[in-house]
Amino acid sequence: MKFTELNLPEPVLKGIEDVGFTELTAVQEESIPLALAGNDVAGQAQTGTGKTAAFLISLFTRLLQNEKRTGNNPRALILAPTRELVVQIWEDAKALGAHCPFVLQPIFGGVDYDKQRQALKDGVDIIIATPGRLIDYAKQRVFSLRQVEALVIDEADRMFDMGFIKDLRYILRQLPPFEKRQTFLFSATLSPRVMELAYEFMNLAEKVRIEPEQVTAERVEQIVYHVAQREKFPLLLGLLKKEAAADRVVVFVNTKREAEFLAARLKANDFKAAVISGDIPQNKRMRILKDFKEDRLNFLVATDVASRGLHIDGVTHVINYDLPQDAEDYVHRIGRTARAGAVGKAISFADEELVYHLAEIEEYIGHKVPSDFPVEADFVWDYKKAPPRKKAPVPERSARSGKSERPRHAPRRRKRKPGDKGAPPKG
């Protein structure tokens, strides 16, 4: 089905044309007609299947049917479990809604608190938020949720996994009754706990299930190389020489320390790389992701904080430099490529320590991952070494005594006298 066959408003059709969408994906074809008919929708679909566009198109259409001036209280609310997902939905919404008269505002922690607060006071139509900071502003009465006409809960299963269910229920109780709003819920699985949420807070939701033929994305070419730990970096360089189409690559490792070391090695060998891990400040993380999307960076070295939250079009390759120790993480990692119908390649290195996790991964995804043993021509051994890590400065030593100089501001310790508490007795 083509988007032109749907009864969509002209501003929405223009936005769809701008982003280059023509035909609906399976989840869009199942869910959008139900939503346009006014039904609540509970959808199950894999990441990368187009569900974000499905609920945004439905949401914009509903709000355009009853146009209102932008006010202090939102008309629609989109909830997501992570900051990265909030930013991604916001960017998709700006692109698809470029011709719609809506003010969009992302709300999440880690960035300027007062700036977001003022933006809400200035007026907003659609809020895209993580639960925590949204509740903070709502309790301060910066806005009211009583006028929300449409609600979207994205990745509901992960809301449970991350412990947001109490916050989510609090927010849902601040909204108008379910019969006075339309609700869209999307989840990787419509588990009993997710459906319990749907039964409690949705109005006879229509269920949409897009069952994948396989657990991993269909258009990802997968291969695993059996390689020693000391050979992994030379093999990575060799494969990057062979893979001419490796323009936008996400390299996954298991620890932050390894991520920093690997990124330093890549940069020493003239690759544009950066690290993204859980403890990086939000502003810096957003700047790195923007550089990656706009091709100022070609390599993103990431820990598993990025395996679910990253939604970037055009990722050509995912490389599991470290094989994940959790089978589900493997699925989420390689799902960063081959999104929305594109093709991609997932390369994994199974070294002598992590190869034992391969059997569990293959059992989880339901098939064997094609494997290979690299030959000598696959390695690049003449690479530049990363600069040594900076060590903490050692206090200078006095030339006369050889002892460390005490900083000028450090107080001198008073010598205890007999009679002081803890001092040795006289004599």
Secondary structure as a PSIPRED ss2 file (coil, helix, strand):
# PSIPRED VFORMAT (PSIPRED V4.0)

   1 M C   1.000  0.000  0.000
   2 K E   0.000  0.000  1.000
   3 F H   0.000  1.000  0.000
   4 T H   0.000  1.000  0.000
   5 E H   0.000  1.000  0.000
   6 L C   1.000  0.000  0.000
   7 N C   1.000  0.000  0.000
   8 L C   1.000  0.000  0.000
   9 P C   1.000  0.000  0.000
  10 E H   0.000  1.000  0.000
  11 P H   0.000  1.000  0.000
  12 V H   0.000  1.000  0.000
  13 L H   0.000  1.000  0.000
  14 K H   0.000  1.000  0.000
  15 G H   0.000  1.000  0.000
  16 I H   0.000  1.000  0.000
  17 E H   0.000  1.000  0.000
  18 D H   0.000  1.000  0.000
  19 V H   0.000  1.000  0.000
  20 G C   1.000  0.000  0.000
  21 F C   1.000  0.000  0.000
  22 T C   1.000  0.000  0.000
  23 E E   0.000  0.000  1.000
  24 L C   1.000  0.000  0.000
  25 T C   1.000  0.000  0.000
  26 A H   0.000  1.000  0.000
  27 V H   0.000  1.000  0.000
  28 Q H   0.000  1.000  0.000
  29 E H   0.000  1.000  0.000
  30 E H   0.000  1.000  0.000
  31 S H   0.000  1.000  0.000
  32 I H   0.000  1.000  0.000
  33 P H   0.000  1.000  0.000
  34 L H   0.000  1.000  0.000
  35 A H   0.000  1.000  0.000
  36 L H   0.000  1.000  0.000
  37 A C   1.000  0.000  0.000
  38 G C   1.000  0.000  0.000
  39 N C   1.000  0.000  0.000
  40 D C   1.000  0.000  0.000
  41 V E   0.000  0.000  1.000
  42 A E   0.000  0.000  1.000
  43 G E   0.000  0.000  1.000
  44 Q E   0.000  0.000  1.000
  45 A C   1.000  0.000  0.000
  46 Q C   1.000  0.000  0.000
  47 T C   1.000  0.000  0.000
  48 G C   1.000  0.000  0.000
  49 T C   1.000  0.000  0.000
  50 G C   1.000  0.000  0.000
  51 K H   0.000  1.000  0.000
  52 T H   0.000  1.000  0.000
  53 A H   0.000  1.000  0.000
  54 A H   0.000  1.000  0.000
  55 F H   0.000  1.000  0.000
  56 L H   0.000  1.000  0.000
  57 I H   0.000  1.000  0.000
  58 S H   0.000  1.000  0.000
  59 L H   0.000  1.000  0.000
  60 F H   0.000  1.000  0.000
  61 T H   0.000  1.000  0.000
  62 R H   0.000  1.000  0.000
  63 L H   0.000  1.000  0.000
  64 L H   0.000  1.000  0.000
  65 Q C   1.000  0.000  0.000
  66 N C   1.000  0.000  0.000
  67 E C   1.000  0.000  0.000
  68 K C   1.000  0.000  0.000
  69 R C   1.000  0.000  0.000
  70 T C   1.000  0.000  0.000
  71 G E   0.000  0.000  1.000
  72 N C   1.000  0.000  0.000
  73 N C   1.000  0.000  0.000
  74 P C   1.000  0.000  0.000
  75 R C   1.000  0.000  0.000
  76 A E   0.000  0.000  1.000
  77 L E   0.000  0.000  1.000
  78 I E   0.000  0.000  1.000
  79 L E   0.000  0.000  1.000
  80 A C   1.000  0.000  0.000
  81 P C   1.000  0.000  0.000
  82 T C   1.000  0.000  0.000
  83 R H   0.000  1.000  0.000
  84 E H   0.000  1.000  0.000
  85 L H   0.000  1.000  0.000
  86 V H   0.000  1.000  0.000
  87 V H   0.000  1.000  0.000
  88 Q H   0.000  1.000  0.000
  89 I H   0.000  1.000  0.000
  90 W H   0.000  1.000  0.000
  91 E H   0.000  1.000  0.000
  92 D H   0.000  1.000  0.000
  93 A H   0.000  1.000  0.000
  94 K H   0.000  1.000  0.000
  95 A H   0.000  1.000  0.000
  96 L H   0.000  1.000  0.000
  97 G C   1.000  0.000  0.000
  98 A C   1.000  0.000  0.000
  99 H C   1.000  0.000  0.000
 100 C C   1.000  0.000  0.000
 101 P C   1.000  0.000  0.000
 102 F C   1.000  0.000  0.000
 103 V C   1.000  0.000  0.000
 104 L E   0.000  0.000  1.000
 105 Q E   0.000  0.000  1.000
 106 P E   0.000  0.000  1.000
 107 I E   0.000  0.000  1.000
 108 F C   1.000  0.000  0.000
 109 G C   1.000  0.000  0.000
 110 G C   1.000  0.000  0.000
 111 V C   1.000  0.000  0.000
 112 D C   1.000  0.000  0.000
 113 Y H   0.000  1.000  0.000
 114 D H   0.000  1.000  0.000
 115 K H   0.000  1.000  0.000
 116 Q H   0.000  1.000  0.000
 117 R H   0.000  1.000  0.000
 118 Q H   0.000  1.000  0.000
 119 A H   0.000  1.000  0.000
 120 L H   0.000  1.000  0.000
 121 K H   0.000  1.000  0.000
 122 D H   0.000  1.000  0.000
 123 G C   1.000  0.000  0.000
 124 V E   0.000  0.000  1.000
 125 D C   1.000  0.000  0.000
 126 I E   0.000  0.000  1.000
 127 I E   0.000  0.000  1.000
 128 I E   0.000  0.000  1.000
 129 A E   0.000  0.000  1.000
 130 T C   1.000  0.000  0.000
 131 P H   0.000  1.000  0.000
 132 G H   0.000  1.000  0.000
 133 R H   0.000  1.000  0.000
 134 L H   0.000  1.000  0.000
 135 I H   0.000  1.000  0.000
 136 D H   0.000  1.000  0.000
 137 Y H   0.000  1.000  0.000
 138 A H   0.000  1.000  0.000
 139 K H   0.000  1.000  0.000
 140 Q C   1.000  0.000  0.000
 141 R C   1.000  0.000  0.000
 142 V C   1.000  0.000  0.000
 143 F C   1.000  0.000  0.000
 144 S C   1.000  0.000  0.000
 145 L C   1.000  0.000  0.000
 146 R C   1.000  0.000  0.000
 147 Q C   1.000  0.000  0.000
 148 V C   1.000  0.000  0.000
 149 E C   1.000  0.000  0.000
 150 A E   0.000  0.000  1.000
 151 L E   0.000  0.000  1.000
 152 V E   0.000  0.000  1.000
 153 I E   0.000  0.000  1.000
 154 D C   1.000  0.000  0.000
 155 E C   1.000  0.000  0.000
 156 A H   0.000  1.000  0.000
 157 D H   0.000  1.000  0.000
 158 R H   0.000  1.000  0.000
 159 M H   0.000  1.000  0.000
 160 F H   0.000  1.000  0.000
 161 D H   0.000  1.000  0.000
 162 M C   1.000  0.000  0.000
 163 G C   1.000  0.000  0.000
 164 F C   1.000  0.000  0.000
 165 I H   0.000  1.000  0.000
 166 K H   0.000  1.000  0.000
 167 D H   0.000  1.000  0.000
 168 L H   0.000  1.000  0.000
 169 R H   0.000  1.000  0.000
 170 Y H   0.000  1.000  0.000
 171 I H   0.000  1.000  0.000
 172 L H   0.000  1.000  0.000
 173 R H   0.000  1.000  0.000
 174 Q H   0.000  1.000  0.000
 175 L C   1.000  0.000  0.000
 176 P C   1.000  0.000  0.000
 177 P C   1.000  0.000  0.000
 178 F H   0.000  1.000  0.000
 179 E H   0.000  1.000  0.000
 180 K H   0.000  1.000  0.000
 181 R C   1.000  0.000  0.000
 182 Q E   0.000  0.000  1.000
 183 T E   0.000  0.000  1.000
 184 F E   0.000  0.000  1.000
 185 L E   0.000  0.000  1.000
 186 F E   0.000  0.000  1.000
 187 S E   0.000  0.000  1.000
 188 A C   1.000  0.000  0.000
 189 T C   1.000  0.000  0.000
 190 L C   1.000  0.000  0.000
 191 S C   1.000  0.000  0.000
 192 P H   0.000  1.000  0.000
 193 R H   0.000  1.000  0.000
 194 V H   0.000  1.000  0.000
 195 M H   0.000  1.000  0.000
 196 E H   0.000  1.000  0.000
 197 L H   0.000  1.000  0.000
 198 A H   0.000  1.000  0.000
 199 Y H   0.000  1.000  0.000
 200 E H   0.000  1.000  0.000
 201 F H   0.000  1.000  0.000
 202 M C   1.000  0.000  0.000
 203 N C   1.000  0.000  0.000
 204 L C   1.000  0.000  0.000
 205 A C   1.000  0.000  0.000
 206 E E   0.000  0.000  1.000
 207 K E   0.000  0.000  1.000
 208 V E   0.000  0.000  1.000
 209 R E   0.000  0.000  1.000
 210 I C   1.000  0.000  0.000
 211 E C   1.000  0.000  0.000
 212 P C   1.000  0.000  0.000
 213 E C   1.000  0.000  0.000
 214 Q C   1.000  0.000  0.000
 215 V C   1.000  0.000  0.000
 216 T C   1.000  0.000  0.000
 217 A C   1.000  0.000  0.000
 218 E C   1.000  0.000  0.000
 219 R C   1.000  0.000  0.000
 220 V E   0.000  0.000  1.000
 221 E E   0.000  0.000  1.000
 222 Q E   0.000  0.000  1.000
 223 I E   0.000  0.000  1.000
 224 V E   0.000  0.000  1.000
 225 Y E   0.000  0.000  1.000
 226 H E   0.000  0.000  1.000
 227 V C   1.000  0.000  0.000
 228 A C   1.000  0.000  0.000
 229 Q H   0.000  1.000  0.000
 230 R H   0.000  1.000  0.000
 231 E H   0.000  1.000  0.000
 232 K H   0.000  1.000  0.000
 233 F H   0.000  1.000  0.000
 234 P H   0.000  1.000  0.000
 235 L H   0.000  1.000  0.000
 236 L H   0.000  1.000  0.000
 237 L H   0.000  1.000  0.000
 238 G H   0.000  1.000  0.000
 239 L H   0.000  1.000  0.000
 240 L H   0.000  1.000  0.000
 241 K H   0.000  1.000  0.000
 242 K H   0.000  1.000  0.000
 243 E C   1.000  0.000  0.000
 244 A C   1.000  0.000  0.000
 245 A C   1.000  0.000  0.000
 246 A C   1.000  0.000  0.000
 247 D C   1.000  0.000  0.000
 248 R C   1.000  0.000  0.000
 249 V E   0.000  0.000  1.000
 250 V E   0.000  0.000  1.000
 251 V E   0.000  0.000  1.000
 252 F E   0.000  0.000  1.000
 253 V C   1.000  0.000  0.000
 254 N C   1.000  0.000  0.000
 255 T C   1.000  0.000  0.000
 256 K H   0.000  1.000  0.000
 257 R H   0.000  1.000  0.000
 258 E H   0.000  1.000  0.000
 259 A H   0.000  1.000  0.000
 260 E H   0.000  1.000  0.000
 261 F H   0.000  1.000  0.000
 262 L H   0.000  1.000  0.000
 263 A H   0.000  1.000  0.000
 264 A H   0.000  1.000  0.000
 265 R H   0.000  1.000  0.000
 266 L H   0.000  1.000  0.000
 267 K H   0.000  1.000  0.000
 268 A H   0.000  1.000  0.000
 269 N C   1.000  0.000  0.000
 270 D C   1.000  0.000  0.000
 271 F C   1.000  0.000  0.000
 272 K C   1.000  0.000  0.000
 273 A E   0.000  0.000  1.000
 274 A E   0.000  0.000  1.000
 275 V E   0.000  0.000  1.000
 276 I E   0.000  0.000  1.000
 277 S C   1.000  0.000  0.000
 278 G C   1.000  0.000  0.000
 279 D C   1.000  0.000  0.000
 280 I C   1.000  0.000  0.000
 281 P C   1.000  0.000  0.000
 282 Q H   0.000  1.000  0.000
 283 N H   0.000  1.000  0.000
 284 K H   0.000  1.000  0.000
 285 R H   0.000  1.000  0.000
 286 M H   0.000  1.000  0.000
 287 R H   0.000  1.000  0.000
 288 I H   0.000  1.000  0.000
 289 L H   0.000  1.000  0.000
 290 K H   0.000  1.000  0.000
 291 D H   0.000  1.000  0.000
 292 F H   0.000  1.000  0.000
 293 K H   0.000  1.000  0.000
 294 E C   1.000  0.000  0.000
 295 D C   1.000  0.000  0.000
 296 R C   1.000  0.000  0.000
 297 L C   1.000  0.000  0.000
 298 N C   1.000  0.000  0.000
 299 F E   0.000  0.000  1.000
 300 L E   0.000  0.000  1.000
 301 V E   0.000  0.000  1.000
 302 A E   0.000  0.000  1.000
 303 T C   1.000  0.000  0.000
 304 D C   1.000  0.000  0.000
 305 V H   0.000  1.000  0.000
 306 A H   0.000  1.000  0.000
 307 S H   0.000  1.000  0.000
 308 R H   0.000  1.000  0.000
 309 G H   0.000  1.000  0.000
 310 L C   1.000  0.000  0.000
 311 H C   1.000  0.000  0.000
 312 I C   1.000  0.000  0.000
 313 D C   1.000  0.000  0.000
 314 G C   1.000  0.000  0.000
 315 V C   1.000  0.000  0.000
 316 T C   1.000  0.000  0.000
 317 H E   0.000  0.000  1.000
 318 V E   0.000  0.000  1.000
 319 I E   0.000  0.000  1.000
 320 N E   0.000  0.000  1.000
 321 Y C   1.000  0.000  0.000
 322 D C   1.000  0.000  0.000
 323 L C   1.000  0.000  0.000
 324 P C   1.000  0.000  0.000
 325 Q C   1.000  0.000  0.000
 326 D C   1.000  0.000  0.000
 327 A H   0.000  1.000  0.000
 328 E H   0.000  1.000  0.000
 329 D H   0.000  1.000  0.000
 330 Y H   0.000  1.000  0.000
 331 V H   0.000  1.000  0.000
 332 H H   0.000  1.000  0.000
 333 R H   0.000  1.000  0.000
 334 I H   0.000  1.000  0.000
 335 G C   1.000  0.000  0.000
 336 R C   1.000  0.000  0.000
 337 T C   1.000  0.000  0.000
 338 A C   1.000  0.000  0.000
 339 R H   0.000  1.000  0.000
 340 A H   0.000  1.000  0.000
 341 G H   0.000  1.000  0.000
 342 A C   1.000  0.000  0.000
 343 V C   1.000  0.000  0.000
 344 G E   0.000  0.000  1.000
 345 K E   0.000  0.000  1.000
 346 A E   0.000  0.000  1.000
 347 I E   0.000  0.000  1.000
 348 S E   0.000  0.000  1.000
 349 F E   0.000  0.000  1.000
 350 A E   0.000  0.000  1.000
 351 D C   1.000  0.000  0.000
 352 E C   1.000  0.000  0.000
 353 E C   1.000  0.000  0.000
 354 L C   1.000  0.000  0.000
 355 V H   0.000  1.000  0.000
 356 Y H   0.000  1.000  0.000
 357 H H   0.000  1.000  0.000
 358 L H   0.000  1.000  0.000
 359 A H   0.000  1.000  0.000
 360 E H   0.000  1.000  0.000
 361 I H   0.000  1.000  0.000
 362 E H   0.000  1.000  0.000
 363 E H   0.000  1.000  0.000
 364 Y H   0.000  1.000  0.000
 365 I H   0.000  1.000  0.000
 366 G C   1.000  0.000  0.000
 367 H C   1.000  0.000  0.000
 368 K C   1.000  0.000  0.000
 369 V C   1.000  0.000  0.000
 370 P C   1.000  0.000  0.000
 371 S E   0.000  0.000  1.000
 372 D E   0.000  0.000  1.000
 373 F C   1.000  0.000  0.000
 374 P C   1.000  0.000  0.000
 375 V C   1.000  0.000  0.000
 376 E H   0.000  1.000  0.000
 377 A H   0.000  1.000  0.000
 378 D H   0.000  1.000  0.000
 379 F C   1.000  0.000  0.000
 380 V C   1.000  0.000  0.000
 381 W C   1.000  0.000  0.000
 382 D C   1.000  0.000  0.000
 383 Y C   1.000  0.000  0.000
 384 K C   1.000  0.000  0.000
 385 K C   1.000  0.000  0.000
 386 A C   1.000  0.000  0.000
 387 P C   1.000  0.000  0.000
 388 P C   1.000  0.000  0.000
 389 R C   1.000  0.000  0.000
 390 K C   1.000  0.000  0.000
 391 K C   1.000  0.000  0.000
 392 A C   1.000  0.000  0.000
 393 P C   1.000  0.000  0.000
 394 V C   1.000  0.000  0.000
 395 P C   1.000  0.000  0.000
 396 E C   1.000  0.000  0.000
 397 R E   0.000  0.000  1.000
 398 S C   1.000  0.000  0.000
 399 A C   1.000  0.000  0.000
 400 R C   1.000  0.000  0.000
 401 S C   1.000  0.000  0.000
 402 G C   1.000  0.000  0.000
 403 K C   1.000  0.000  0.000
 404 S E   0.000  0.000  1.000
 405 E C   1.000  0.000  0.000
 406 R C   1.000  0.000  0.000
 407 P C   1.000  0.000  0.000
 408 R C   1.000  0.000  0.000
 409 H C   1.000  0.000  0.000
 410 A C   1.000  0.000  0.000
 411 P C   1.000  0.000  0.000
 412 R C   1.000  0.000  0.000
 413 R C   1.000  0.000  0.000
 414 R C   1.000  0.000  0.000
 415 K C   1.000  0.000  0.000
 416 R C   1.000  0.000  0.000
 417 K C   1.000  0.000  0.000
 418 P C   1.000  0.000  0.000
 419 G C   1.000  0.000  0.000
 420 D C   1.000  0.000  0.000
 421 K C   1.000  0.000  0.000
 422 G C   1.000  0.000  0.000
 423 A C   1.000  0.000  0.000
 424 P C   1.000  0.000  0.000
 425 P C   1.000  0.000  0.000
 426 K C   1.000  0.000  0.000
 427 G C   1.000  0.000  0.000
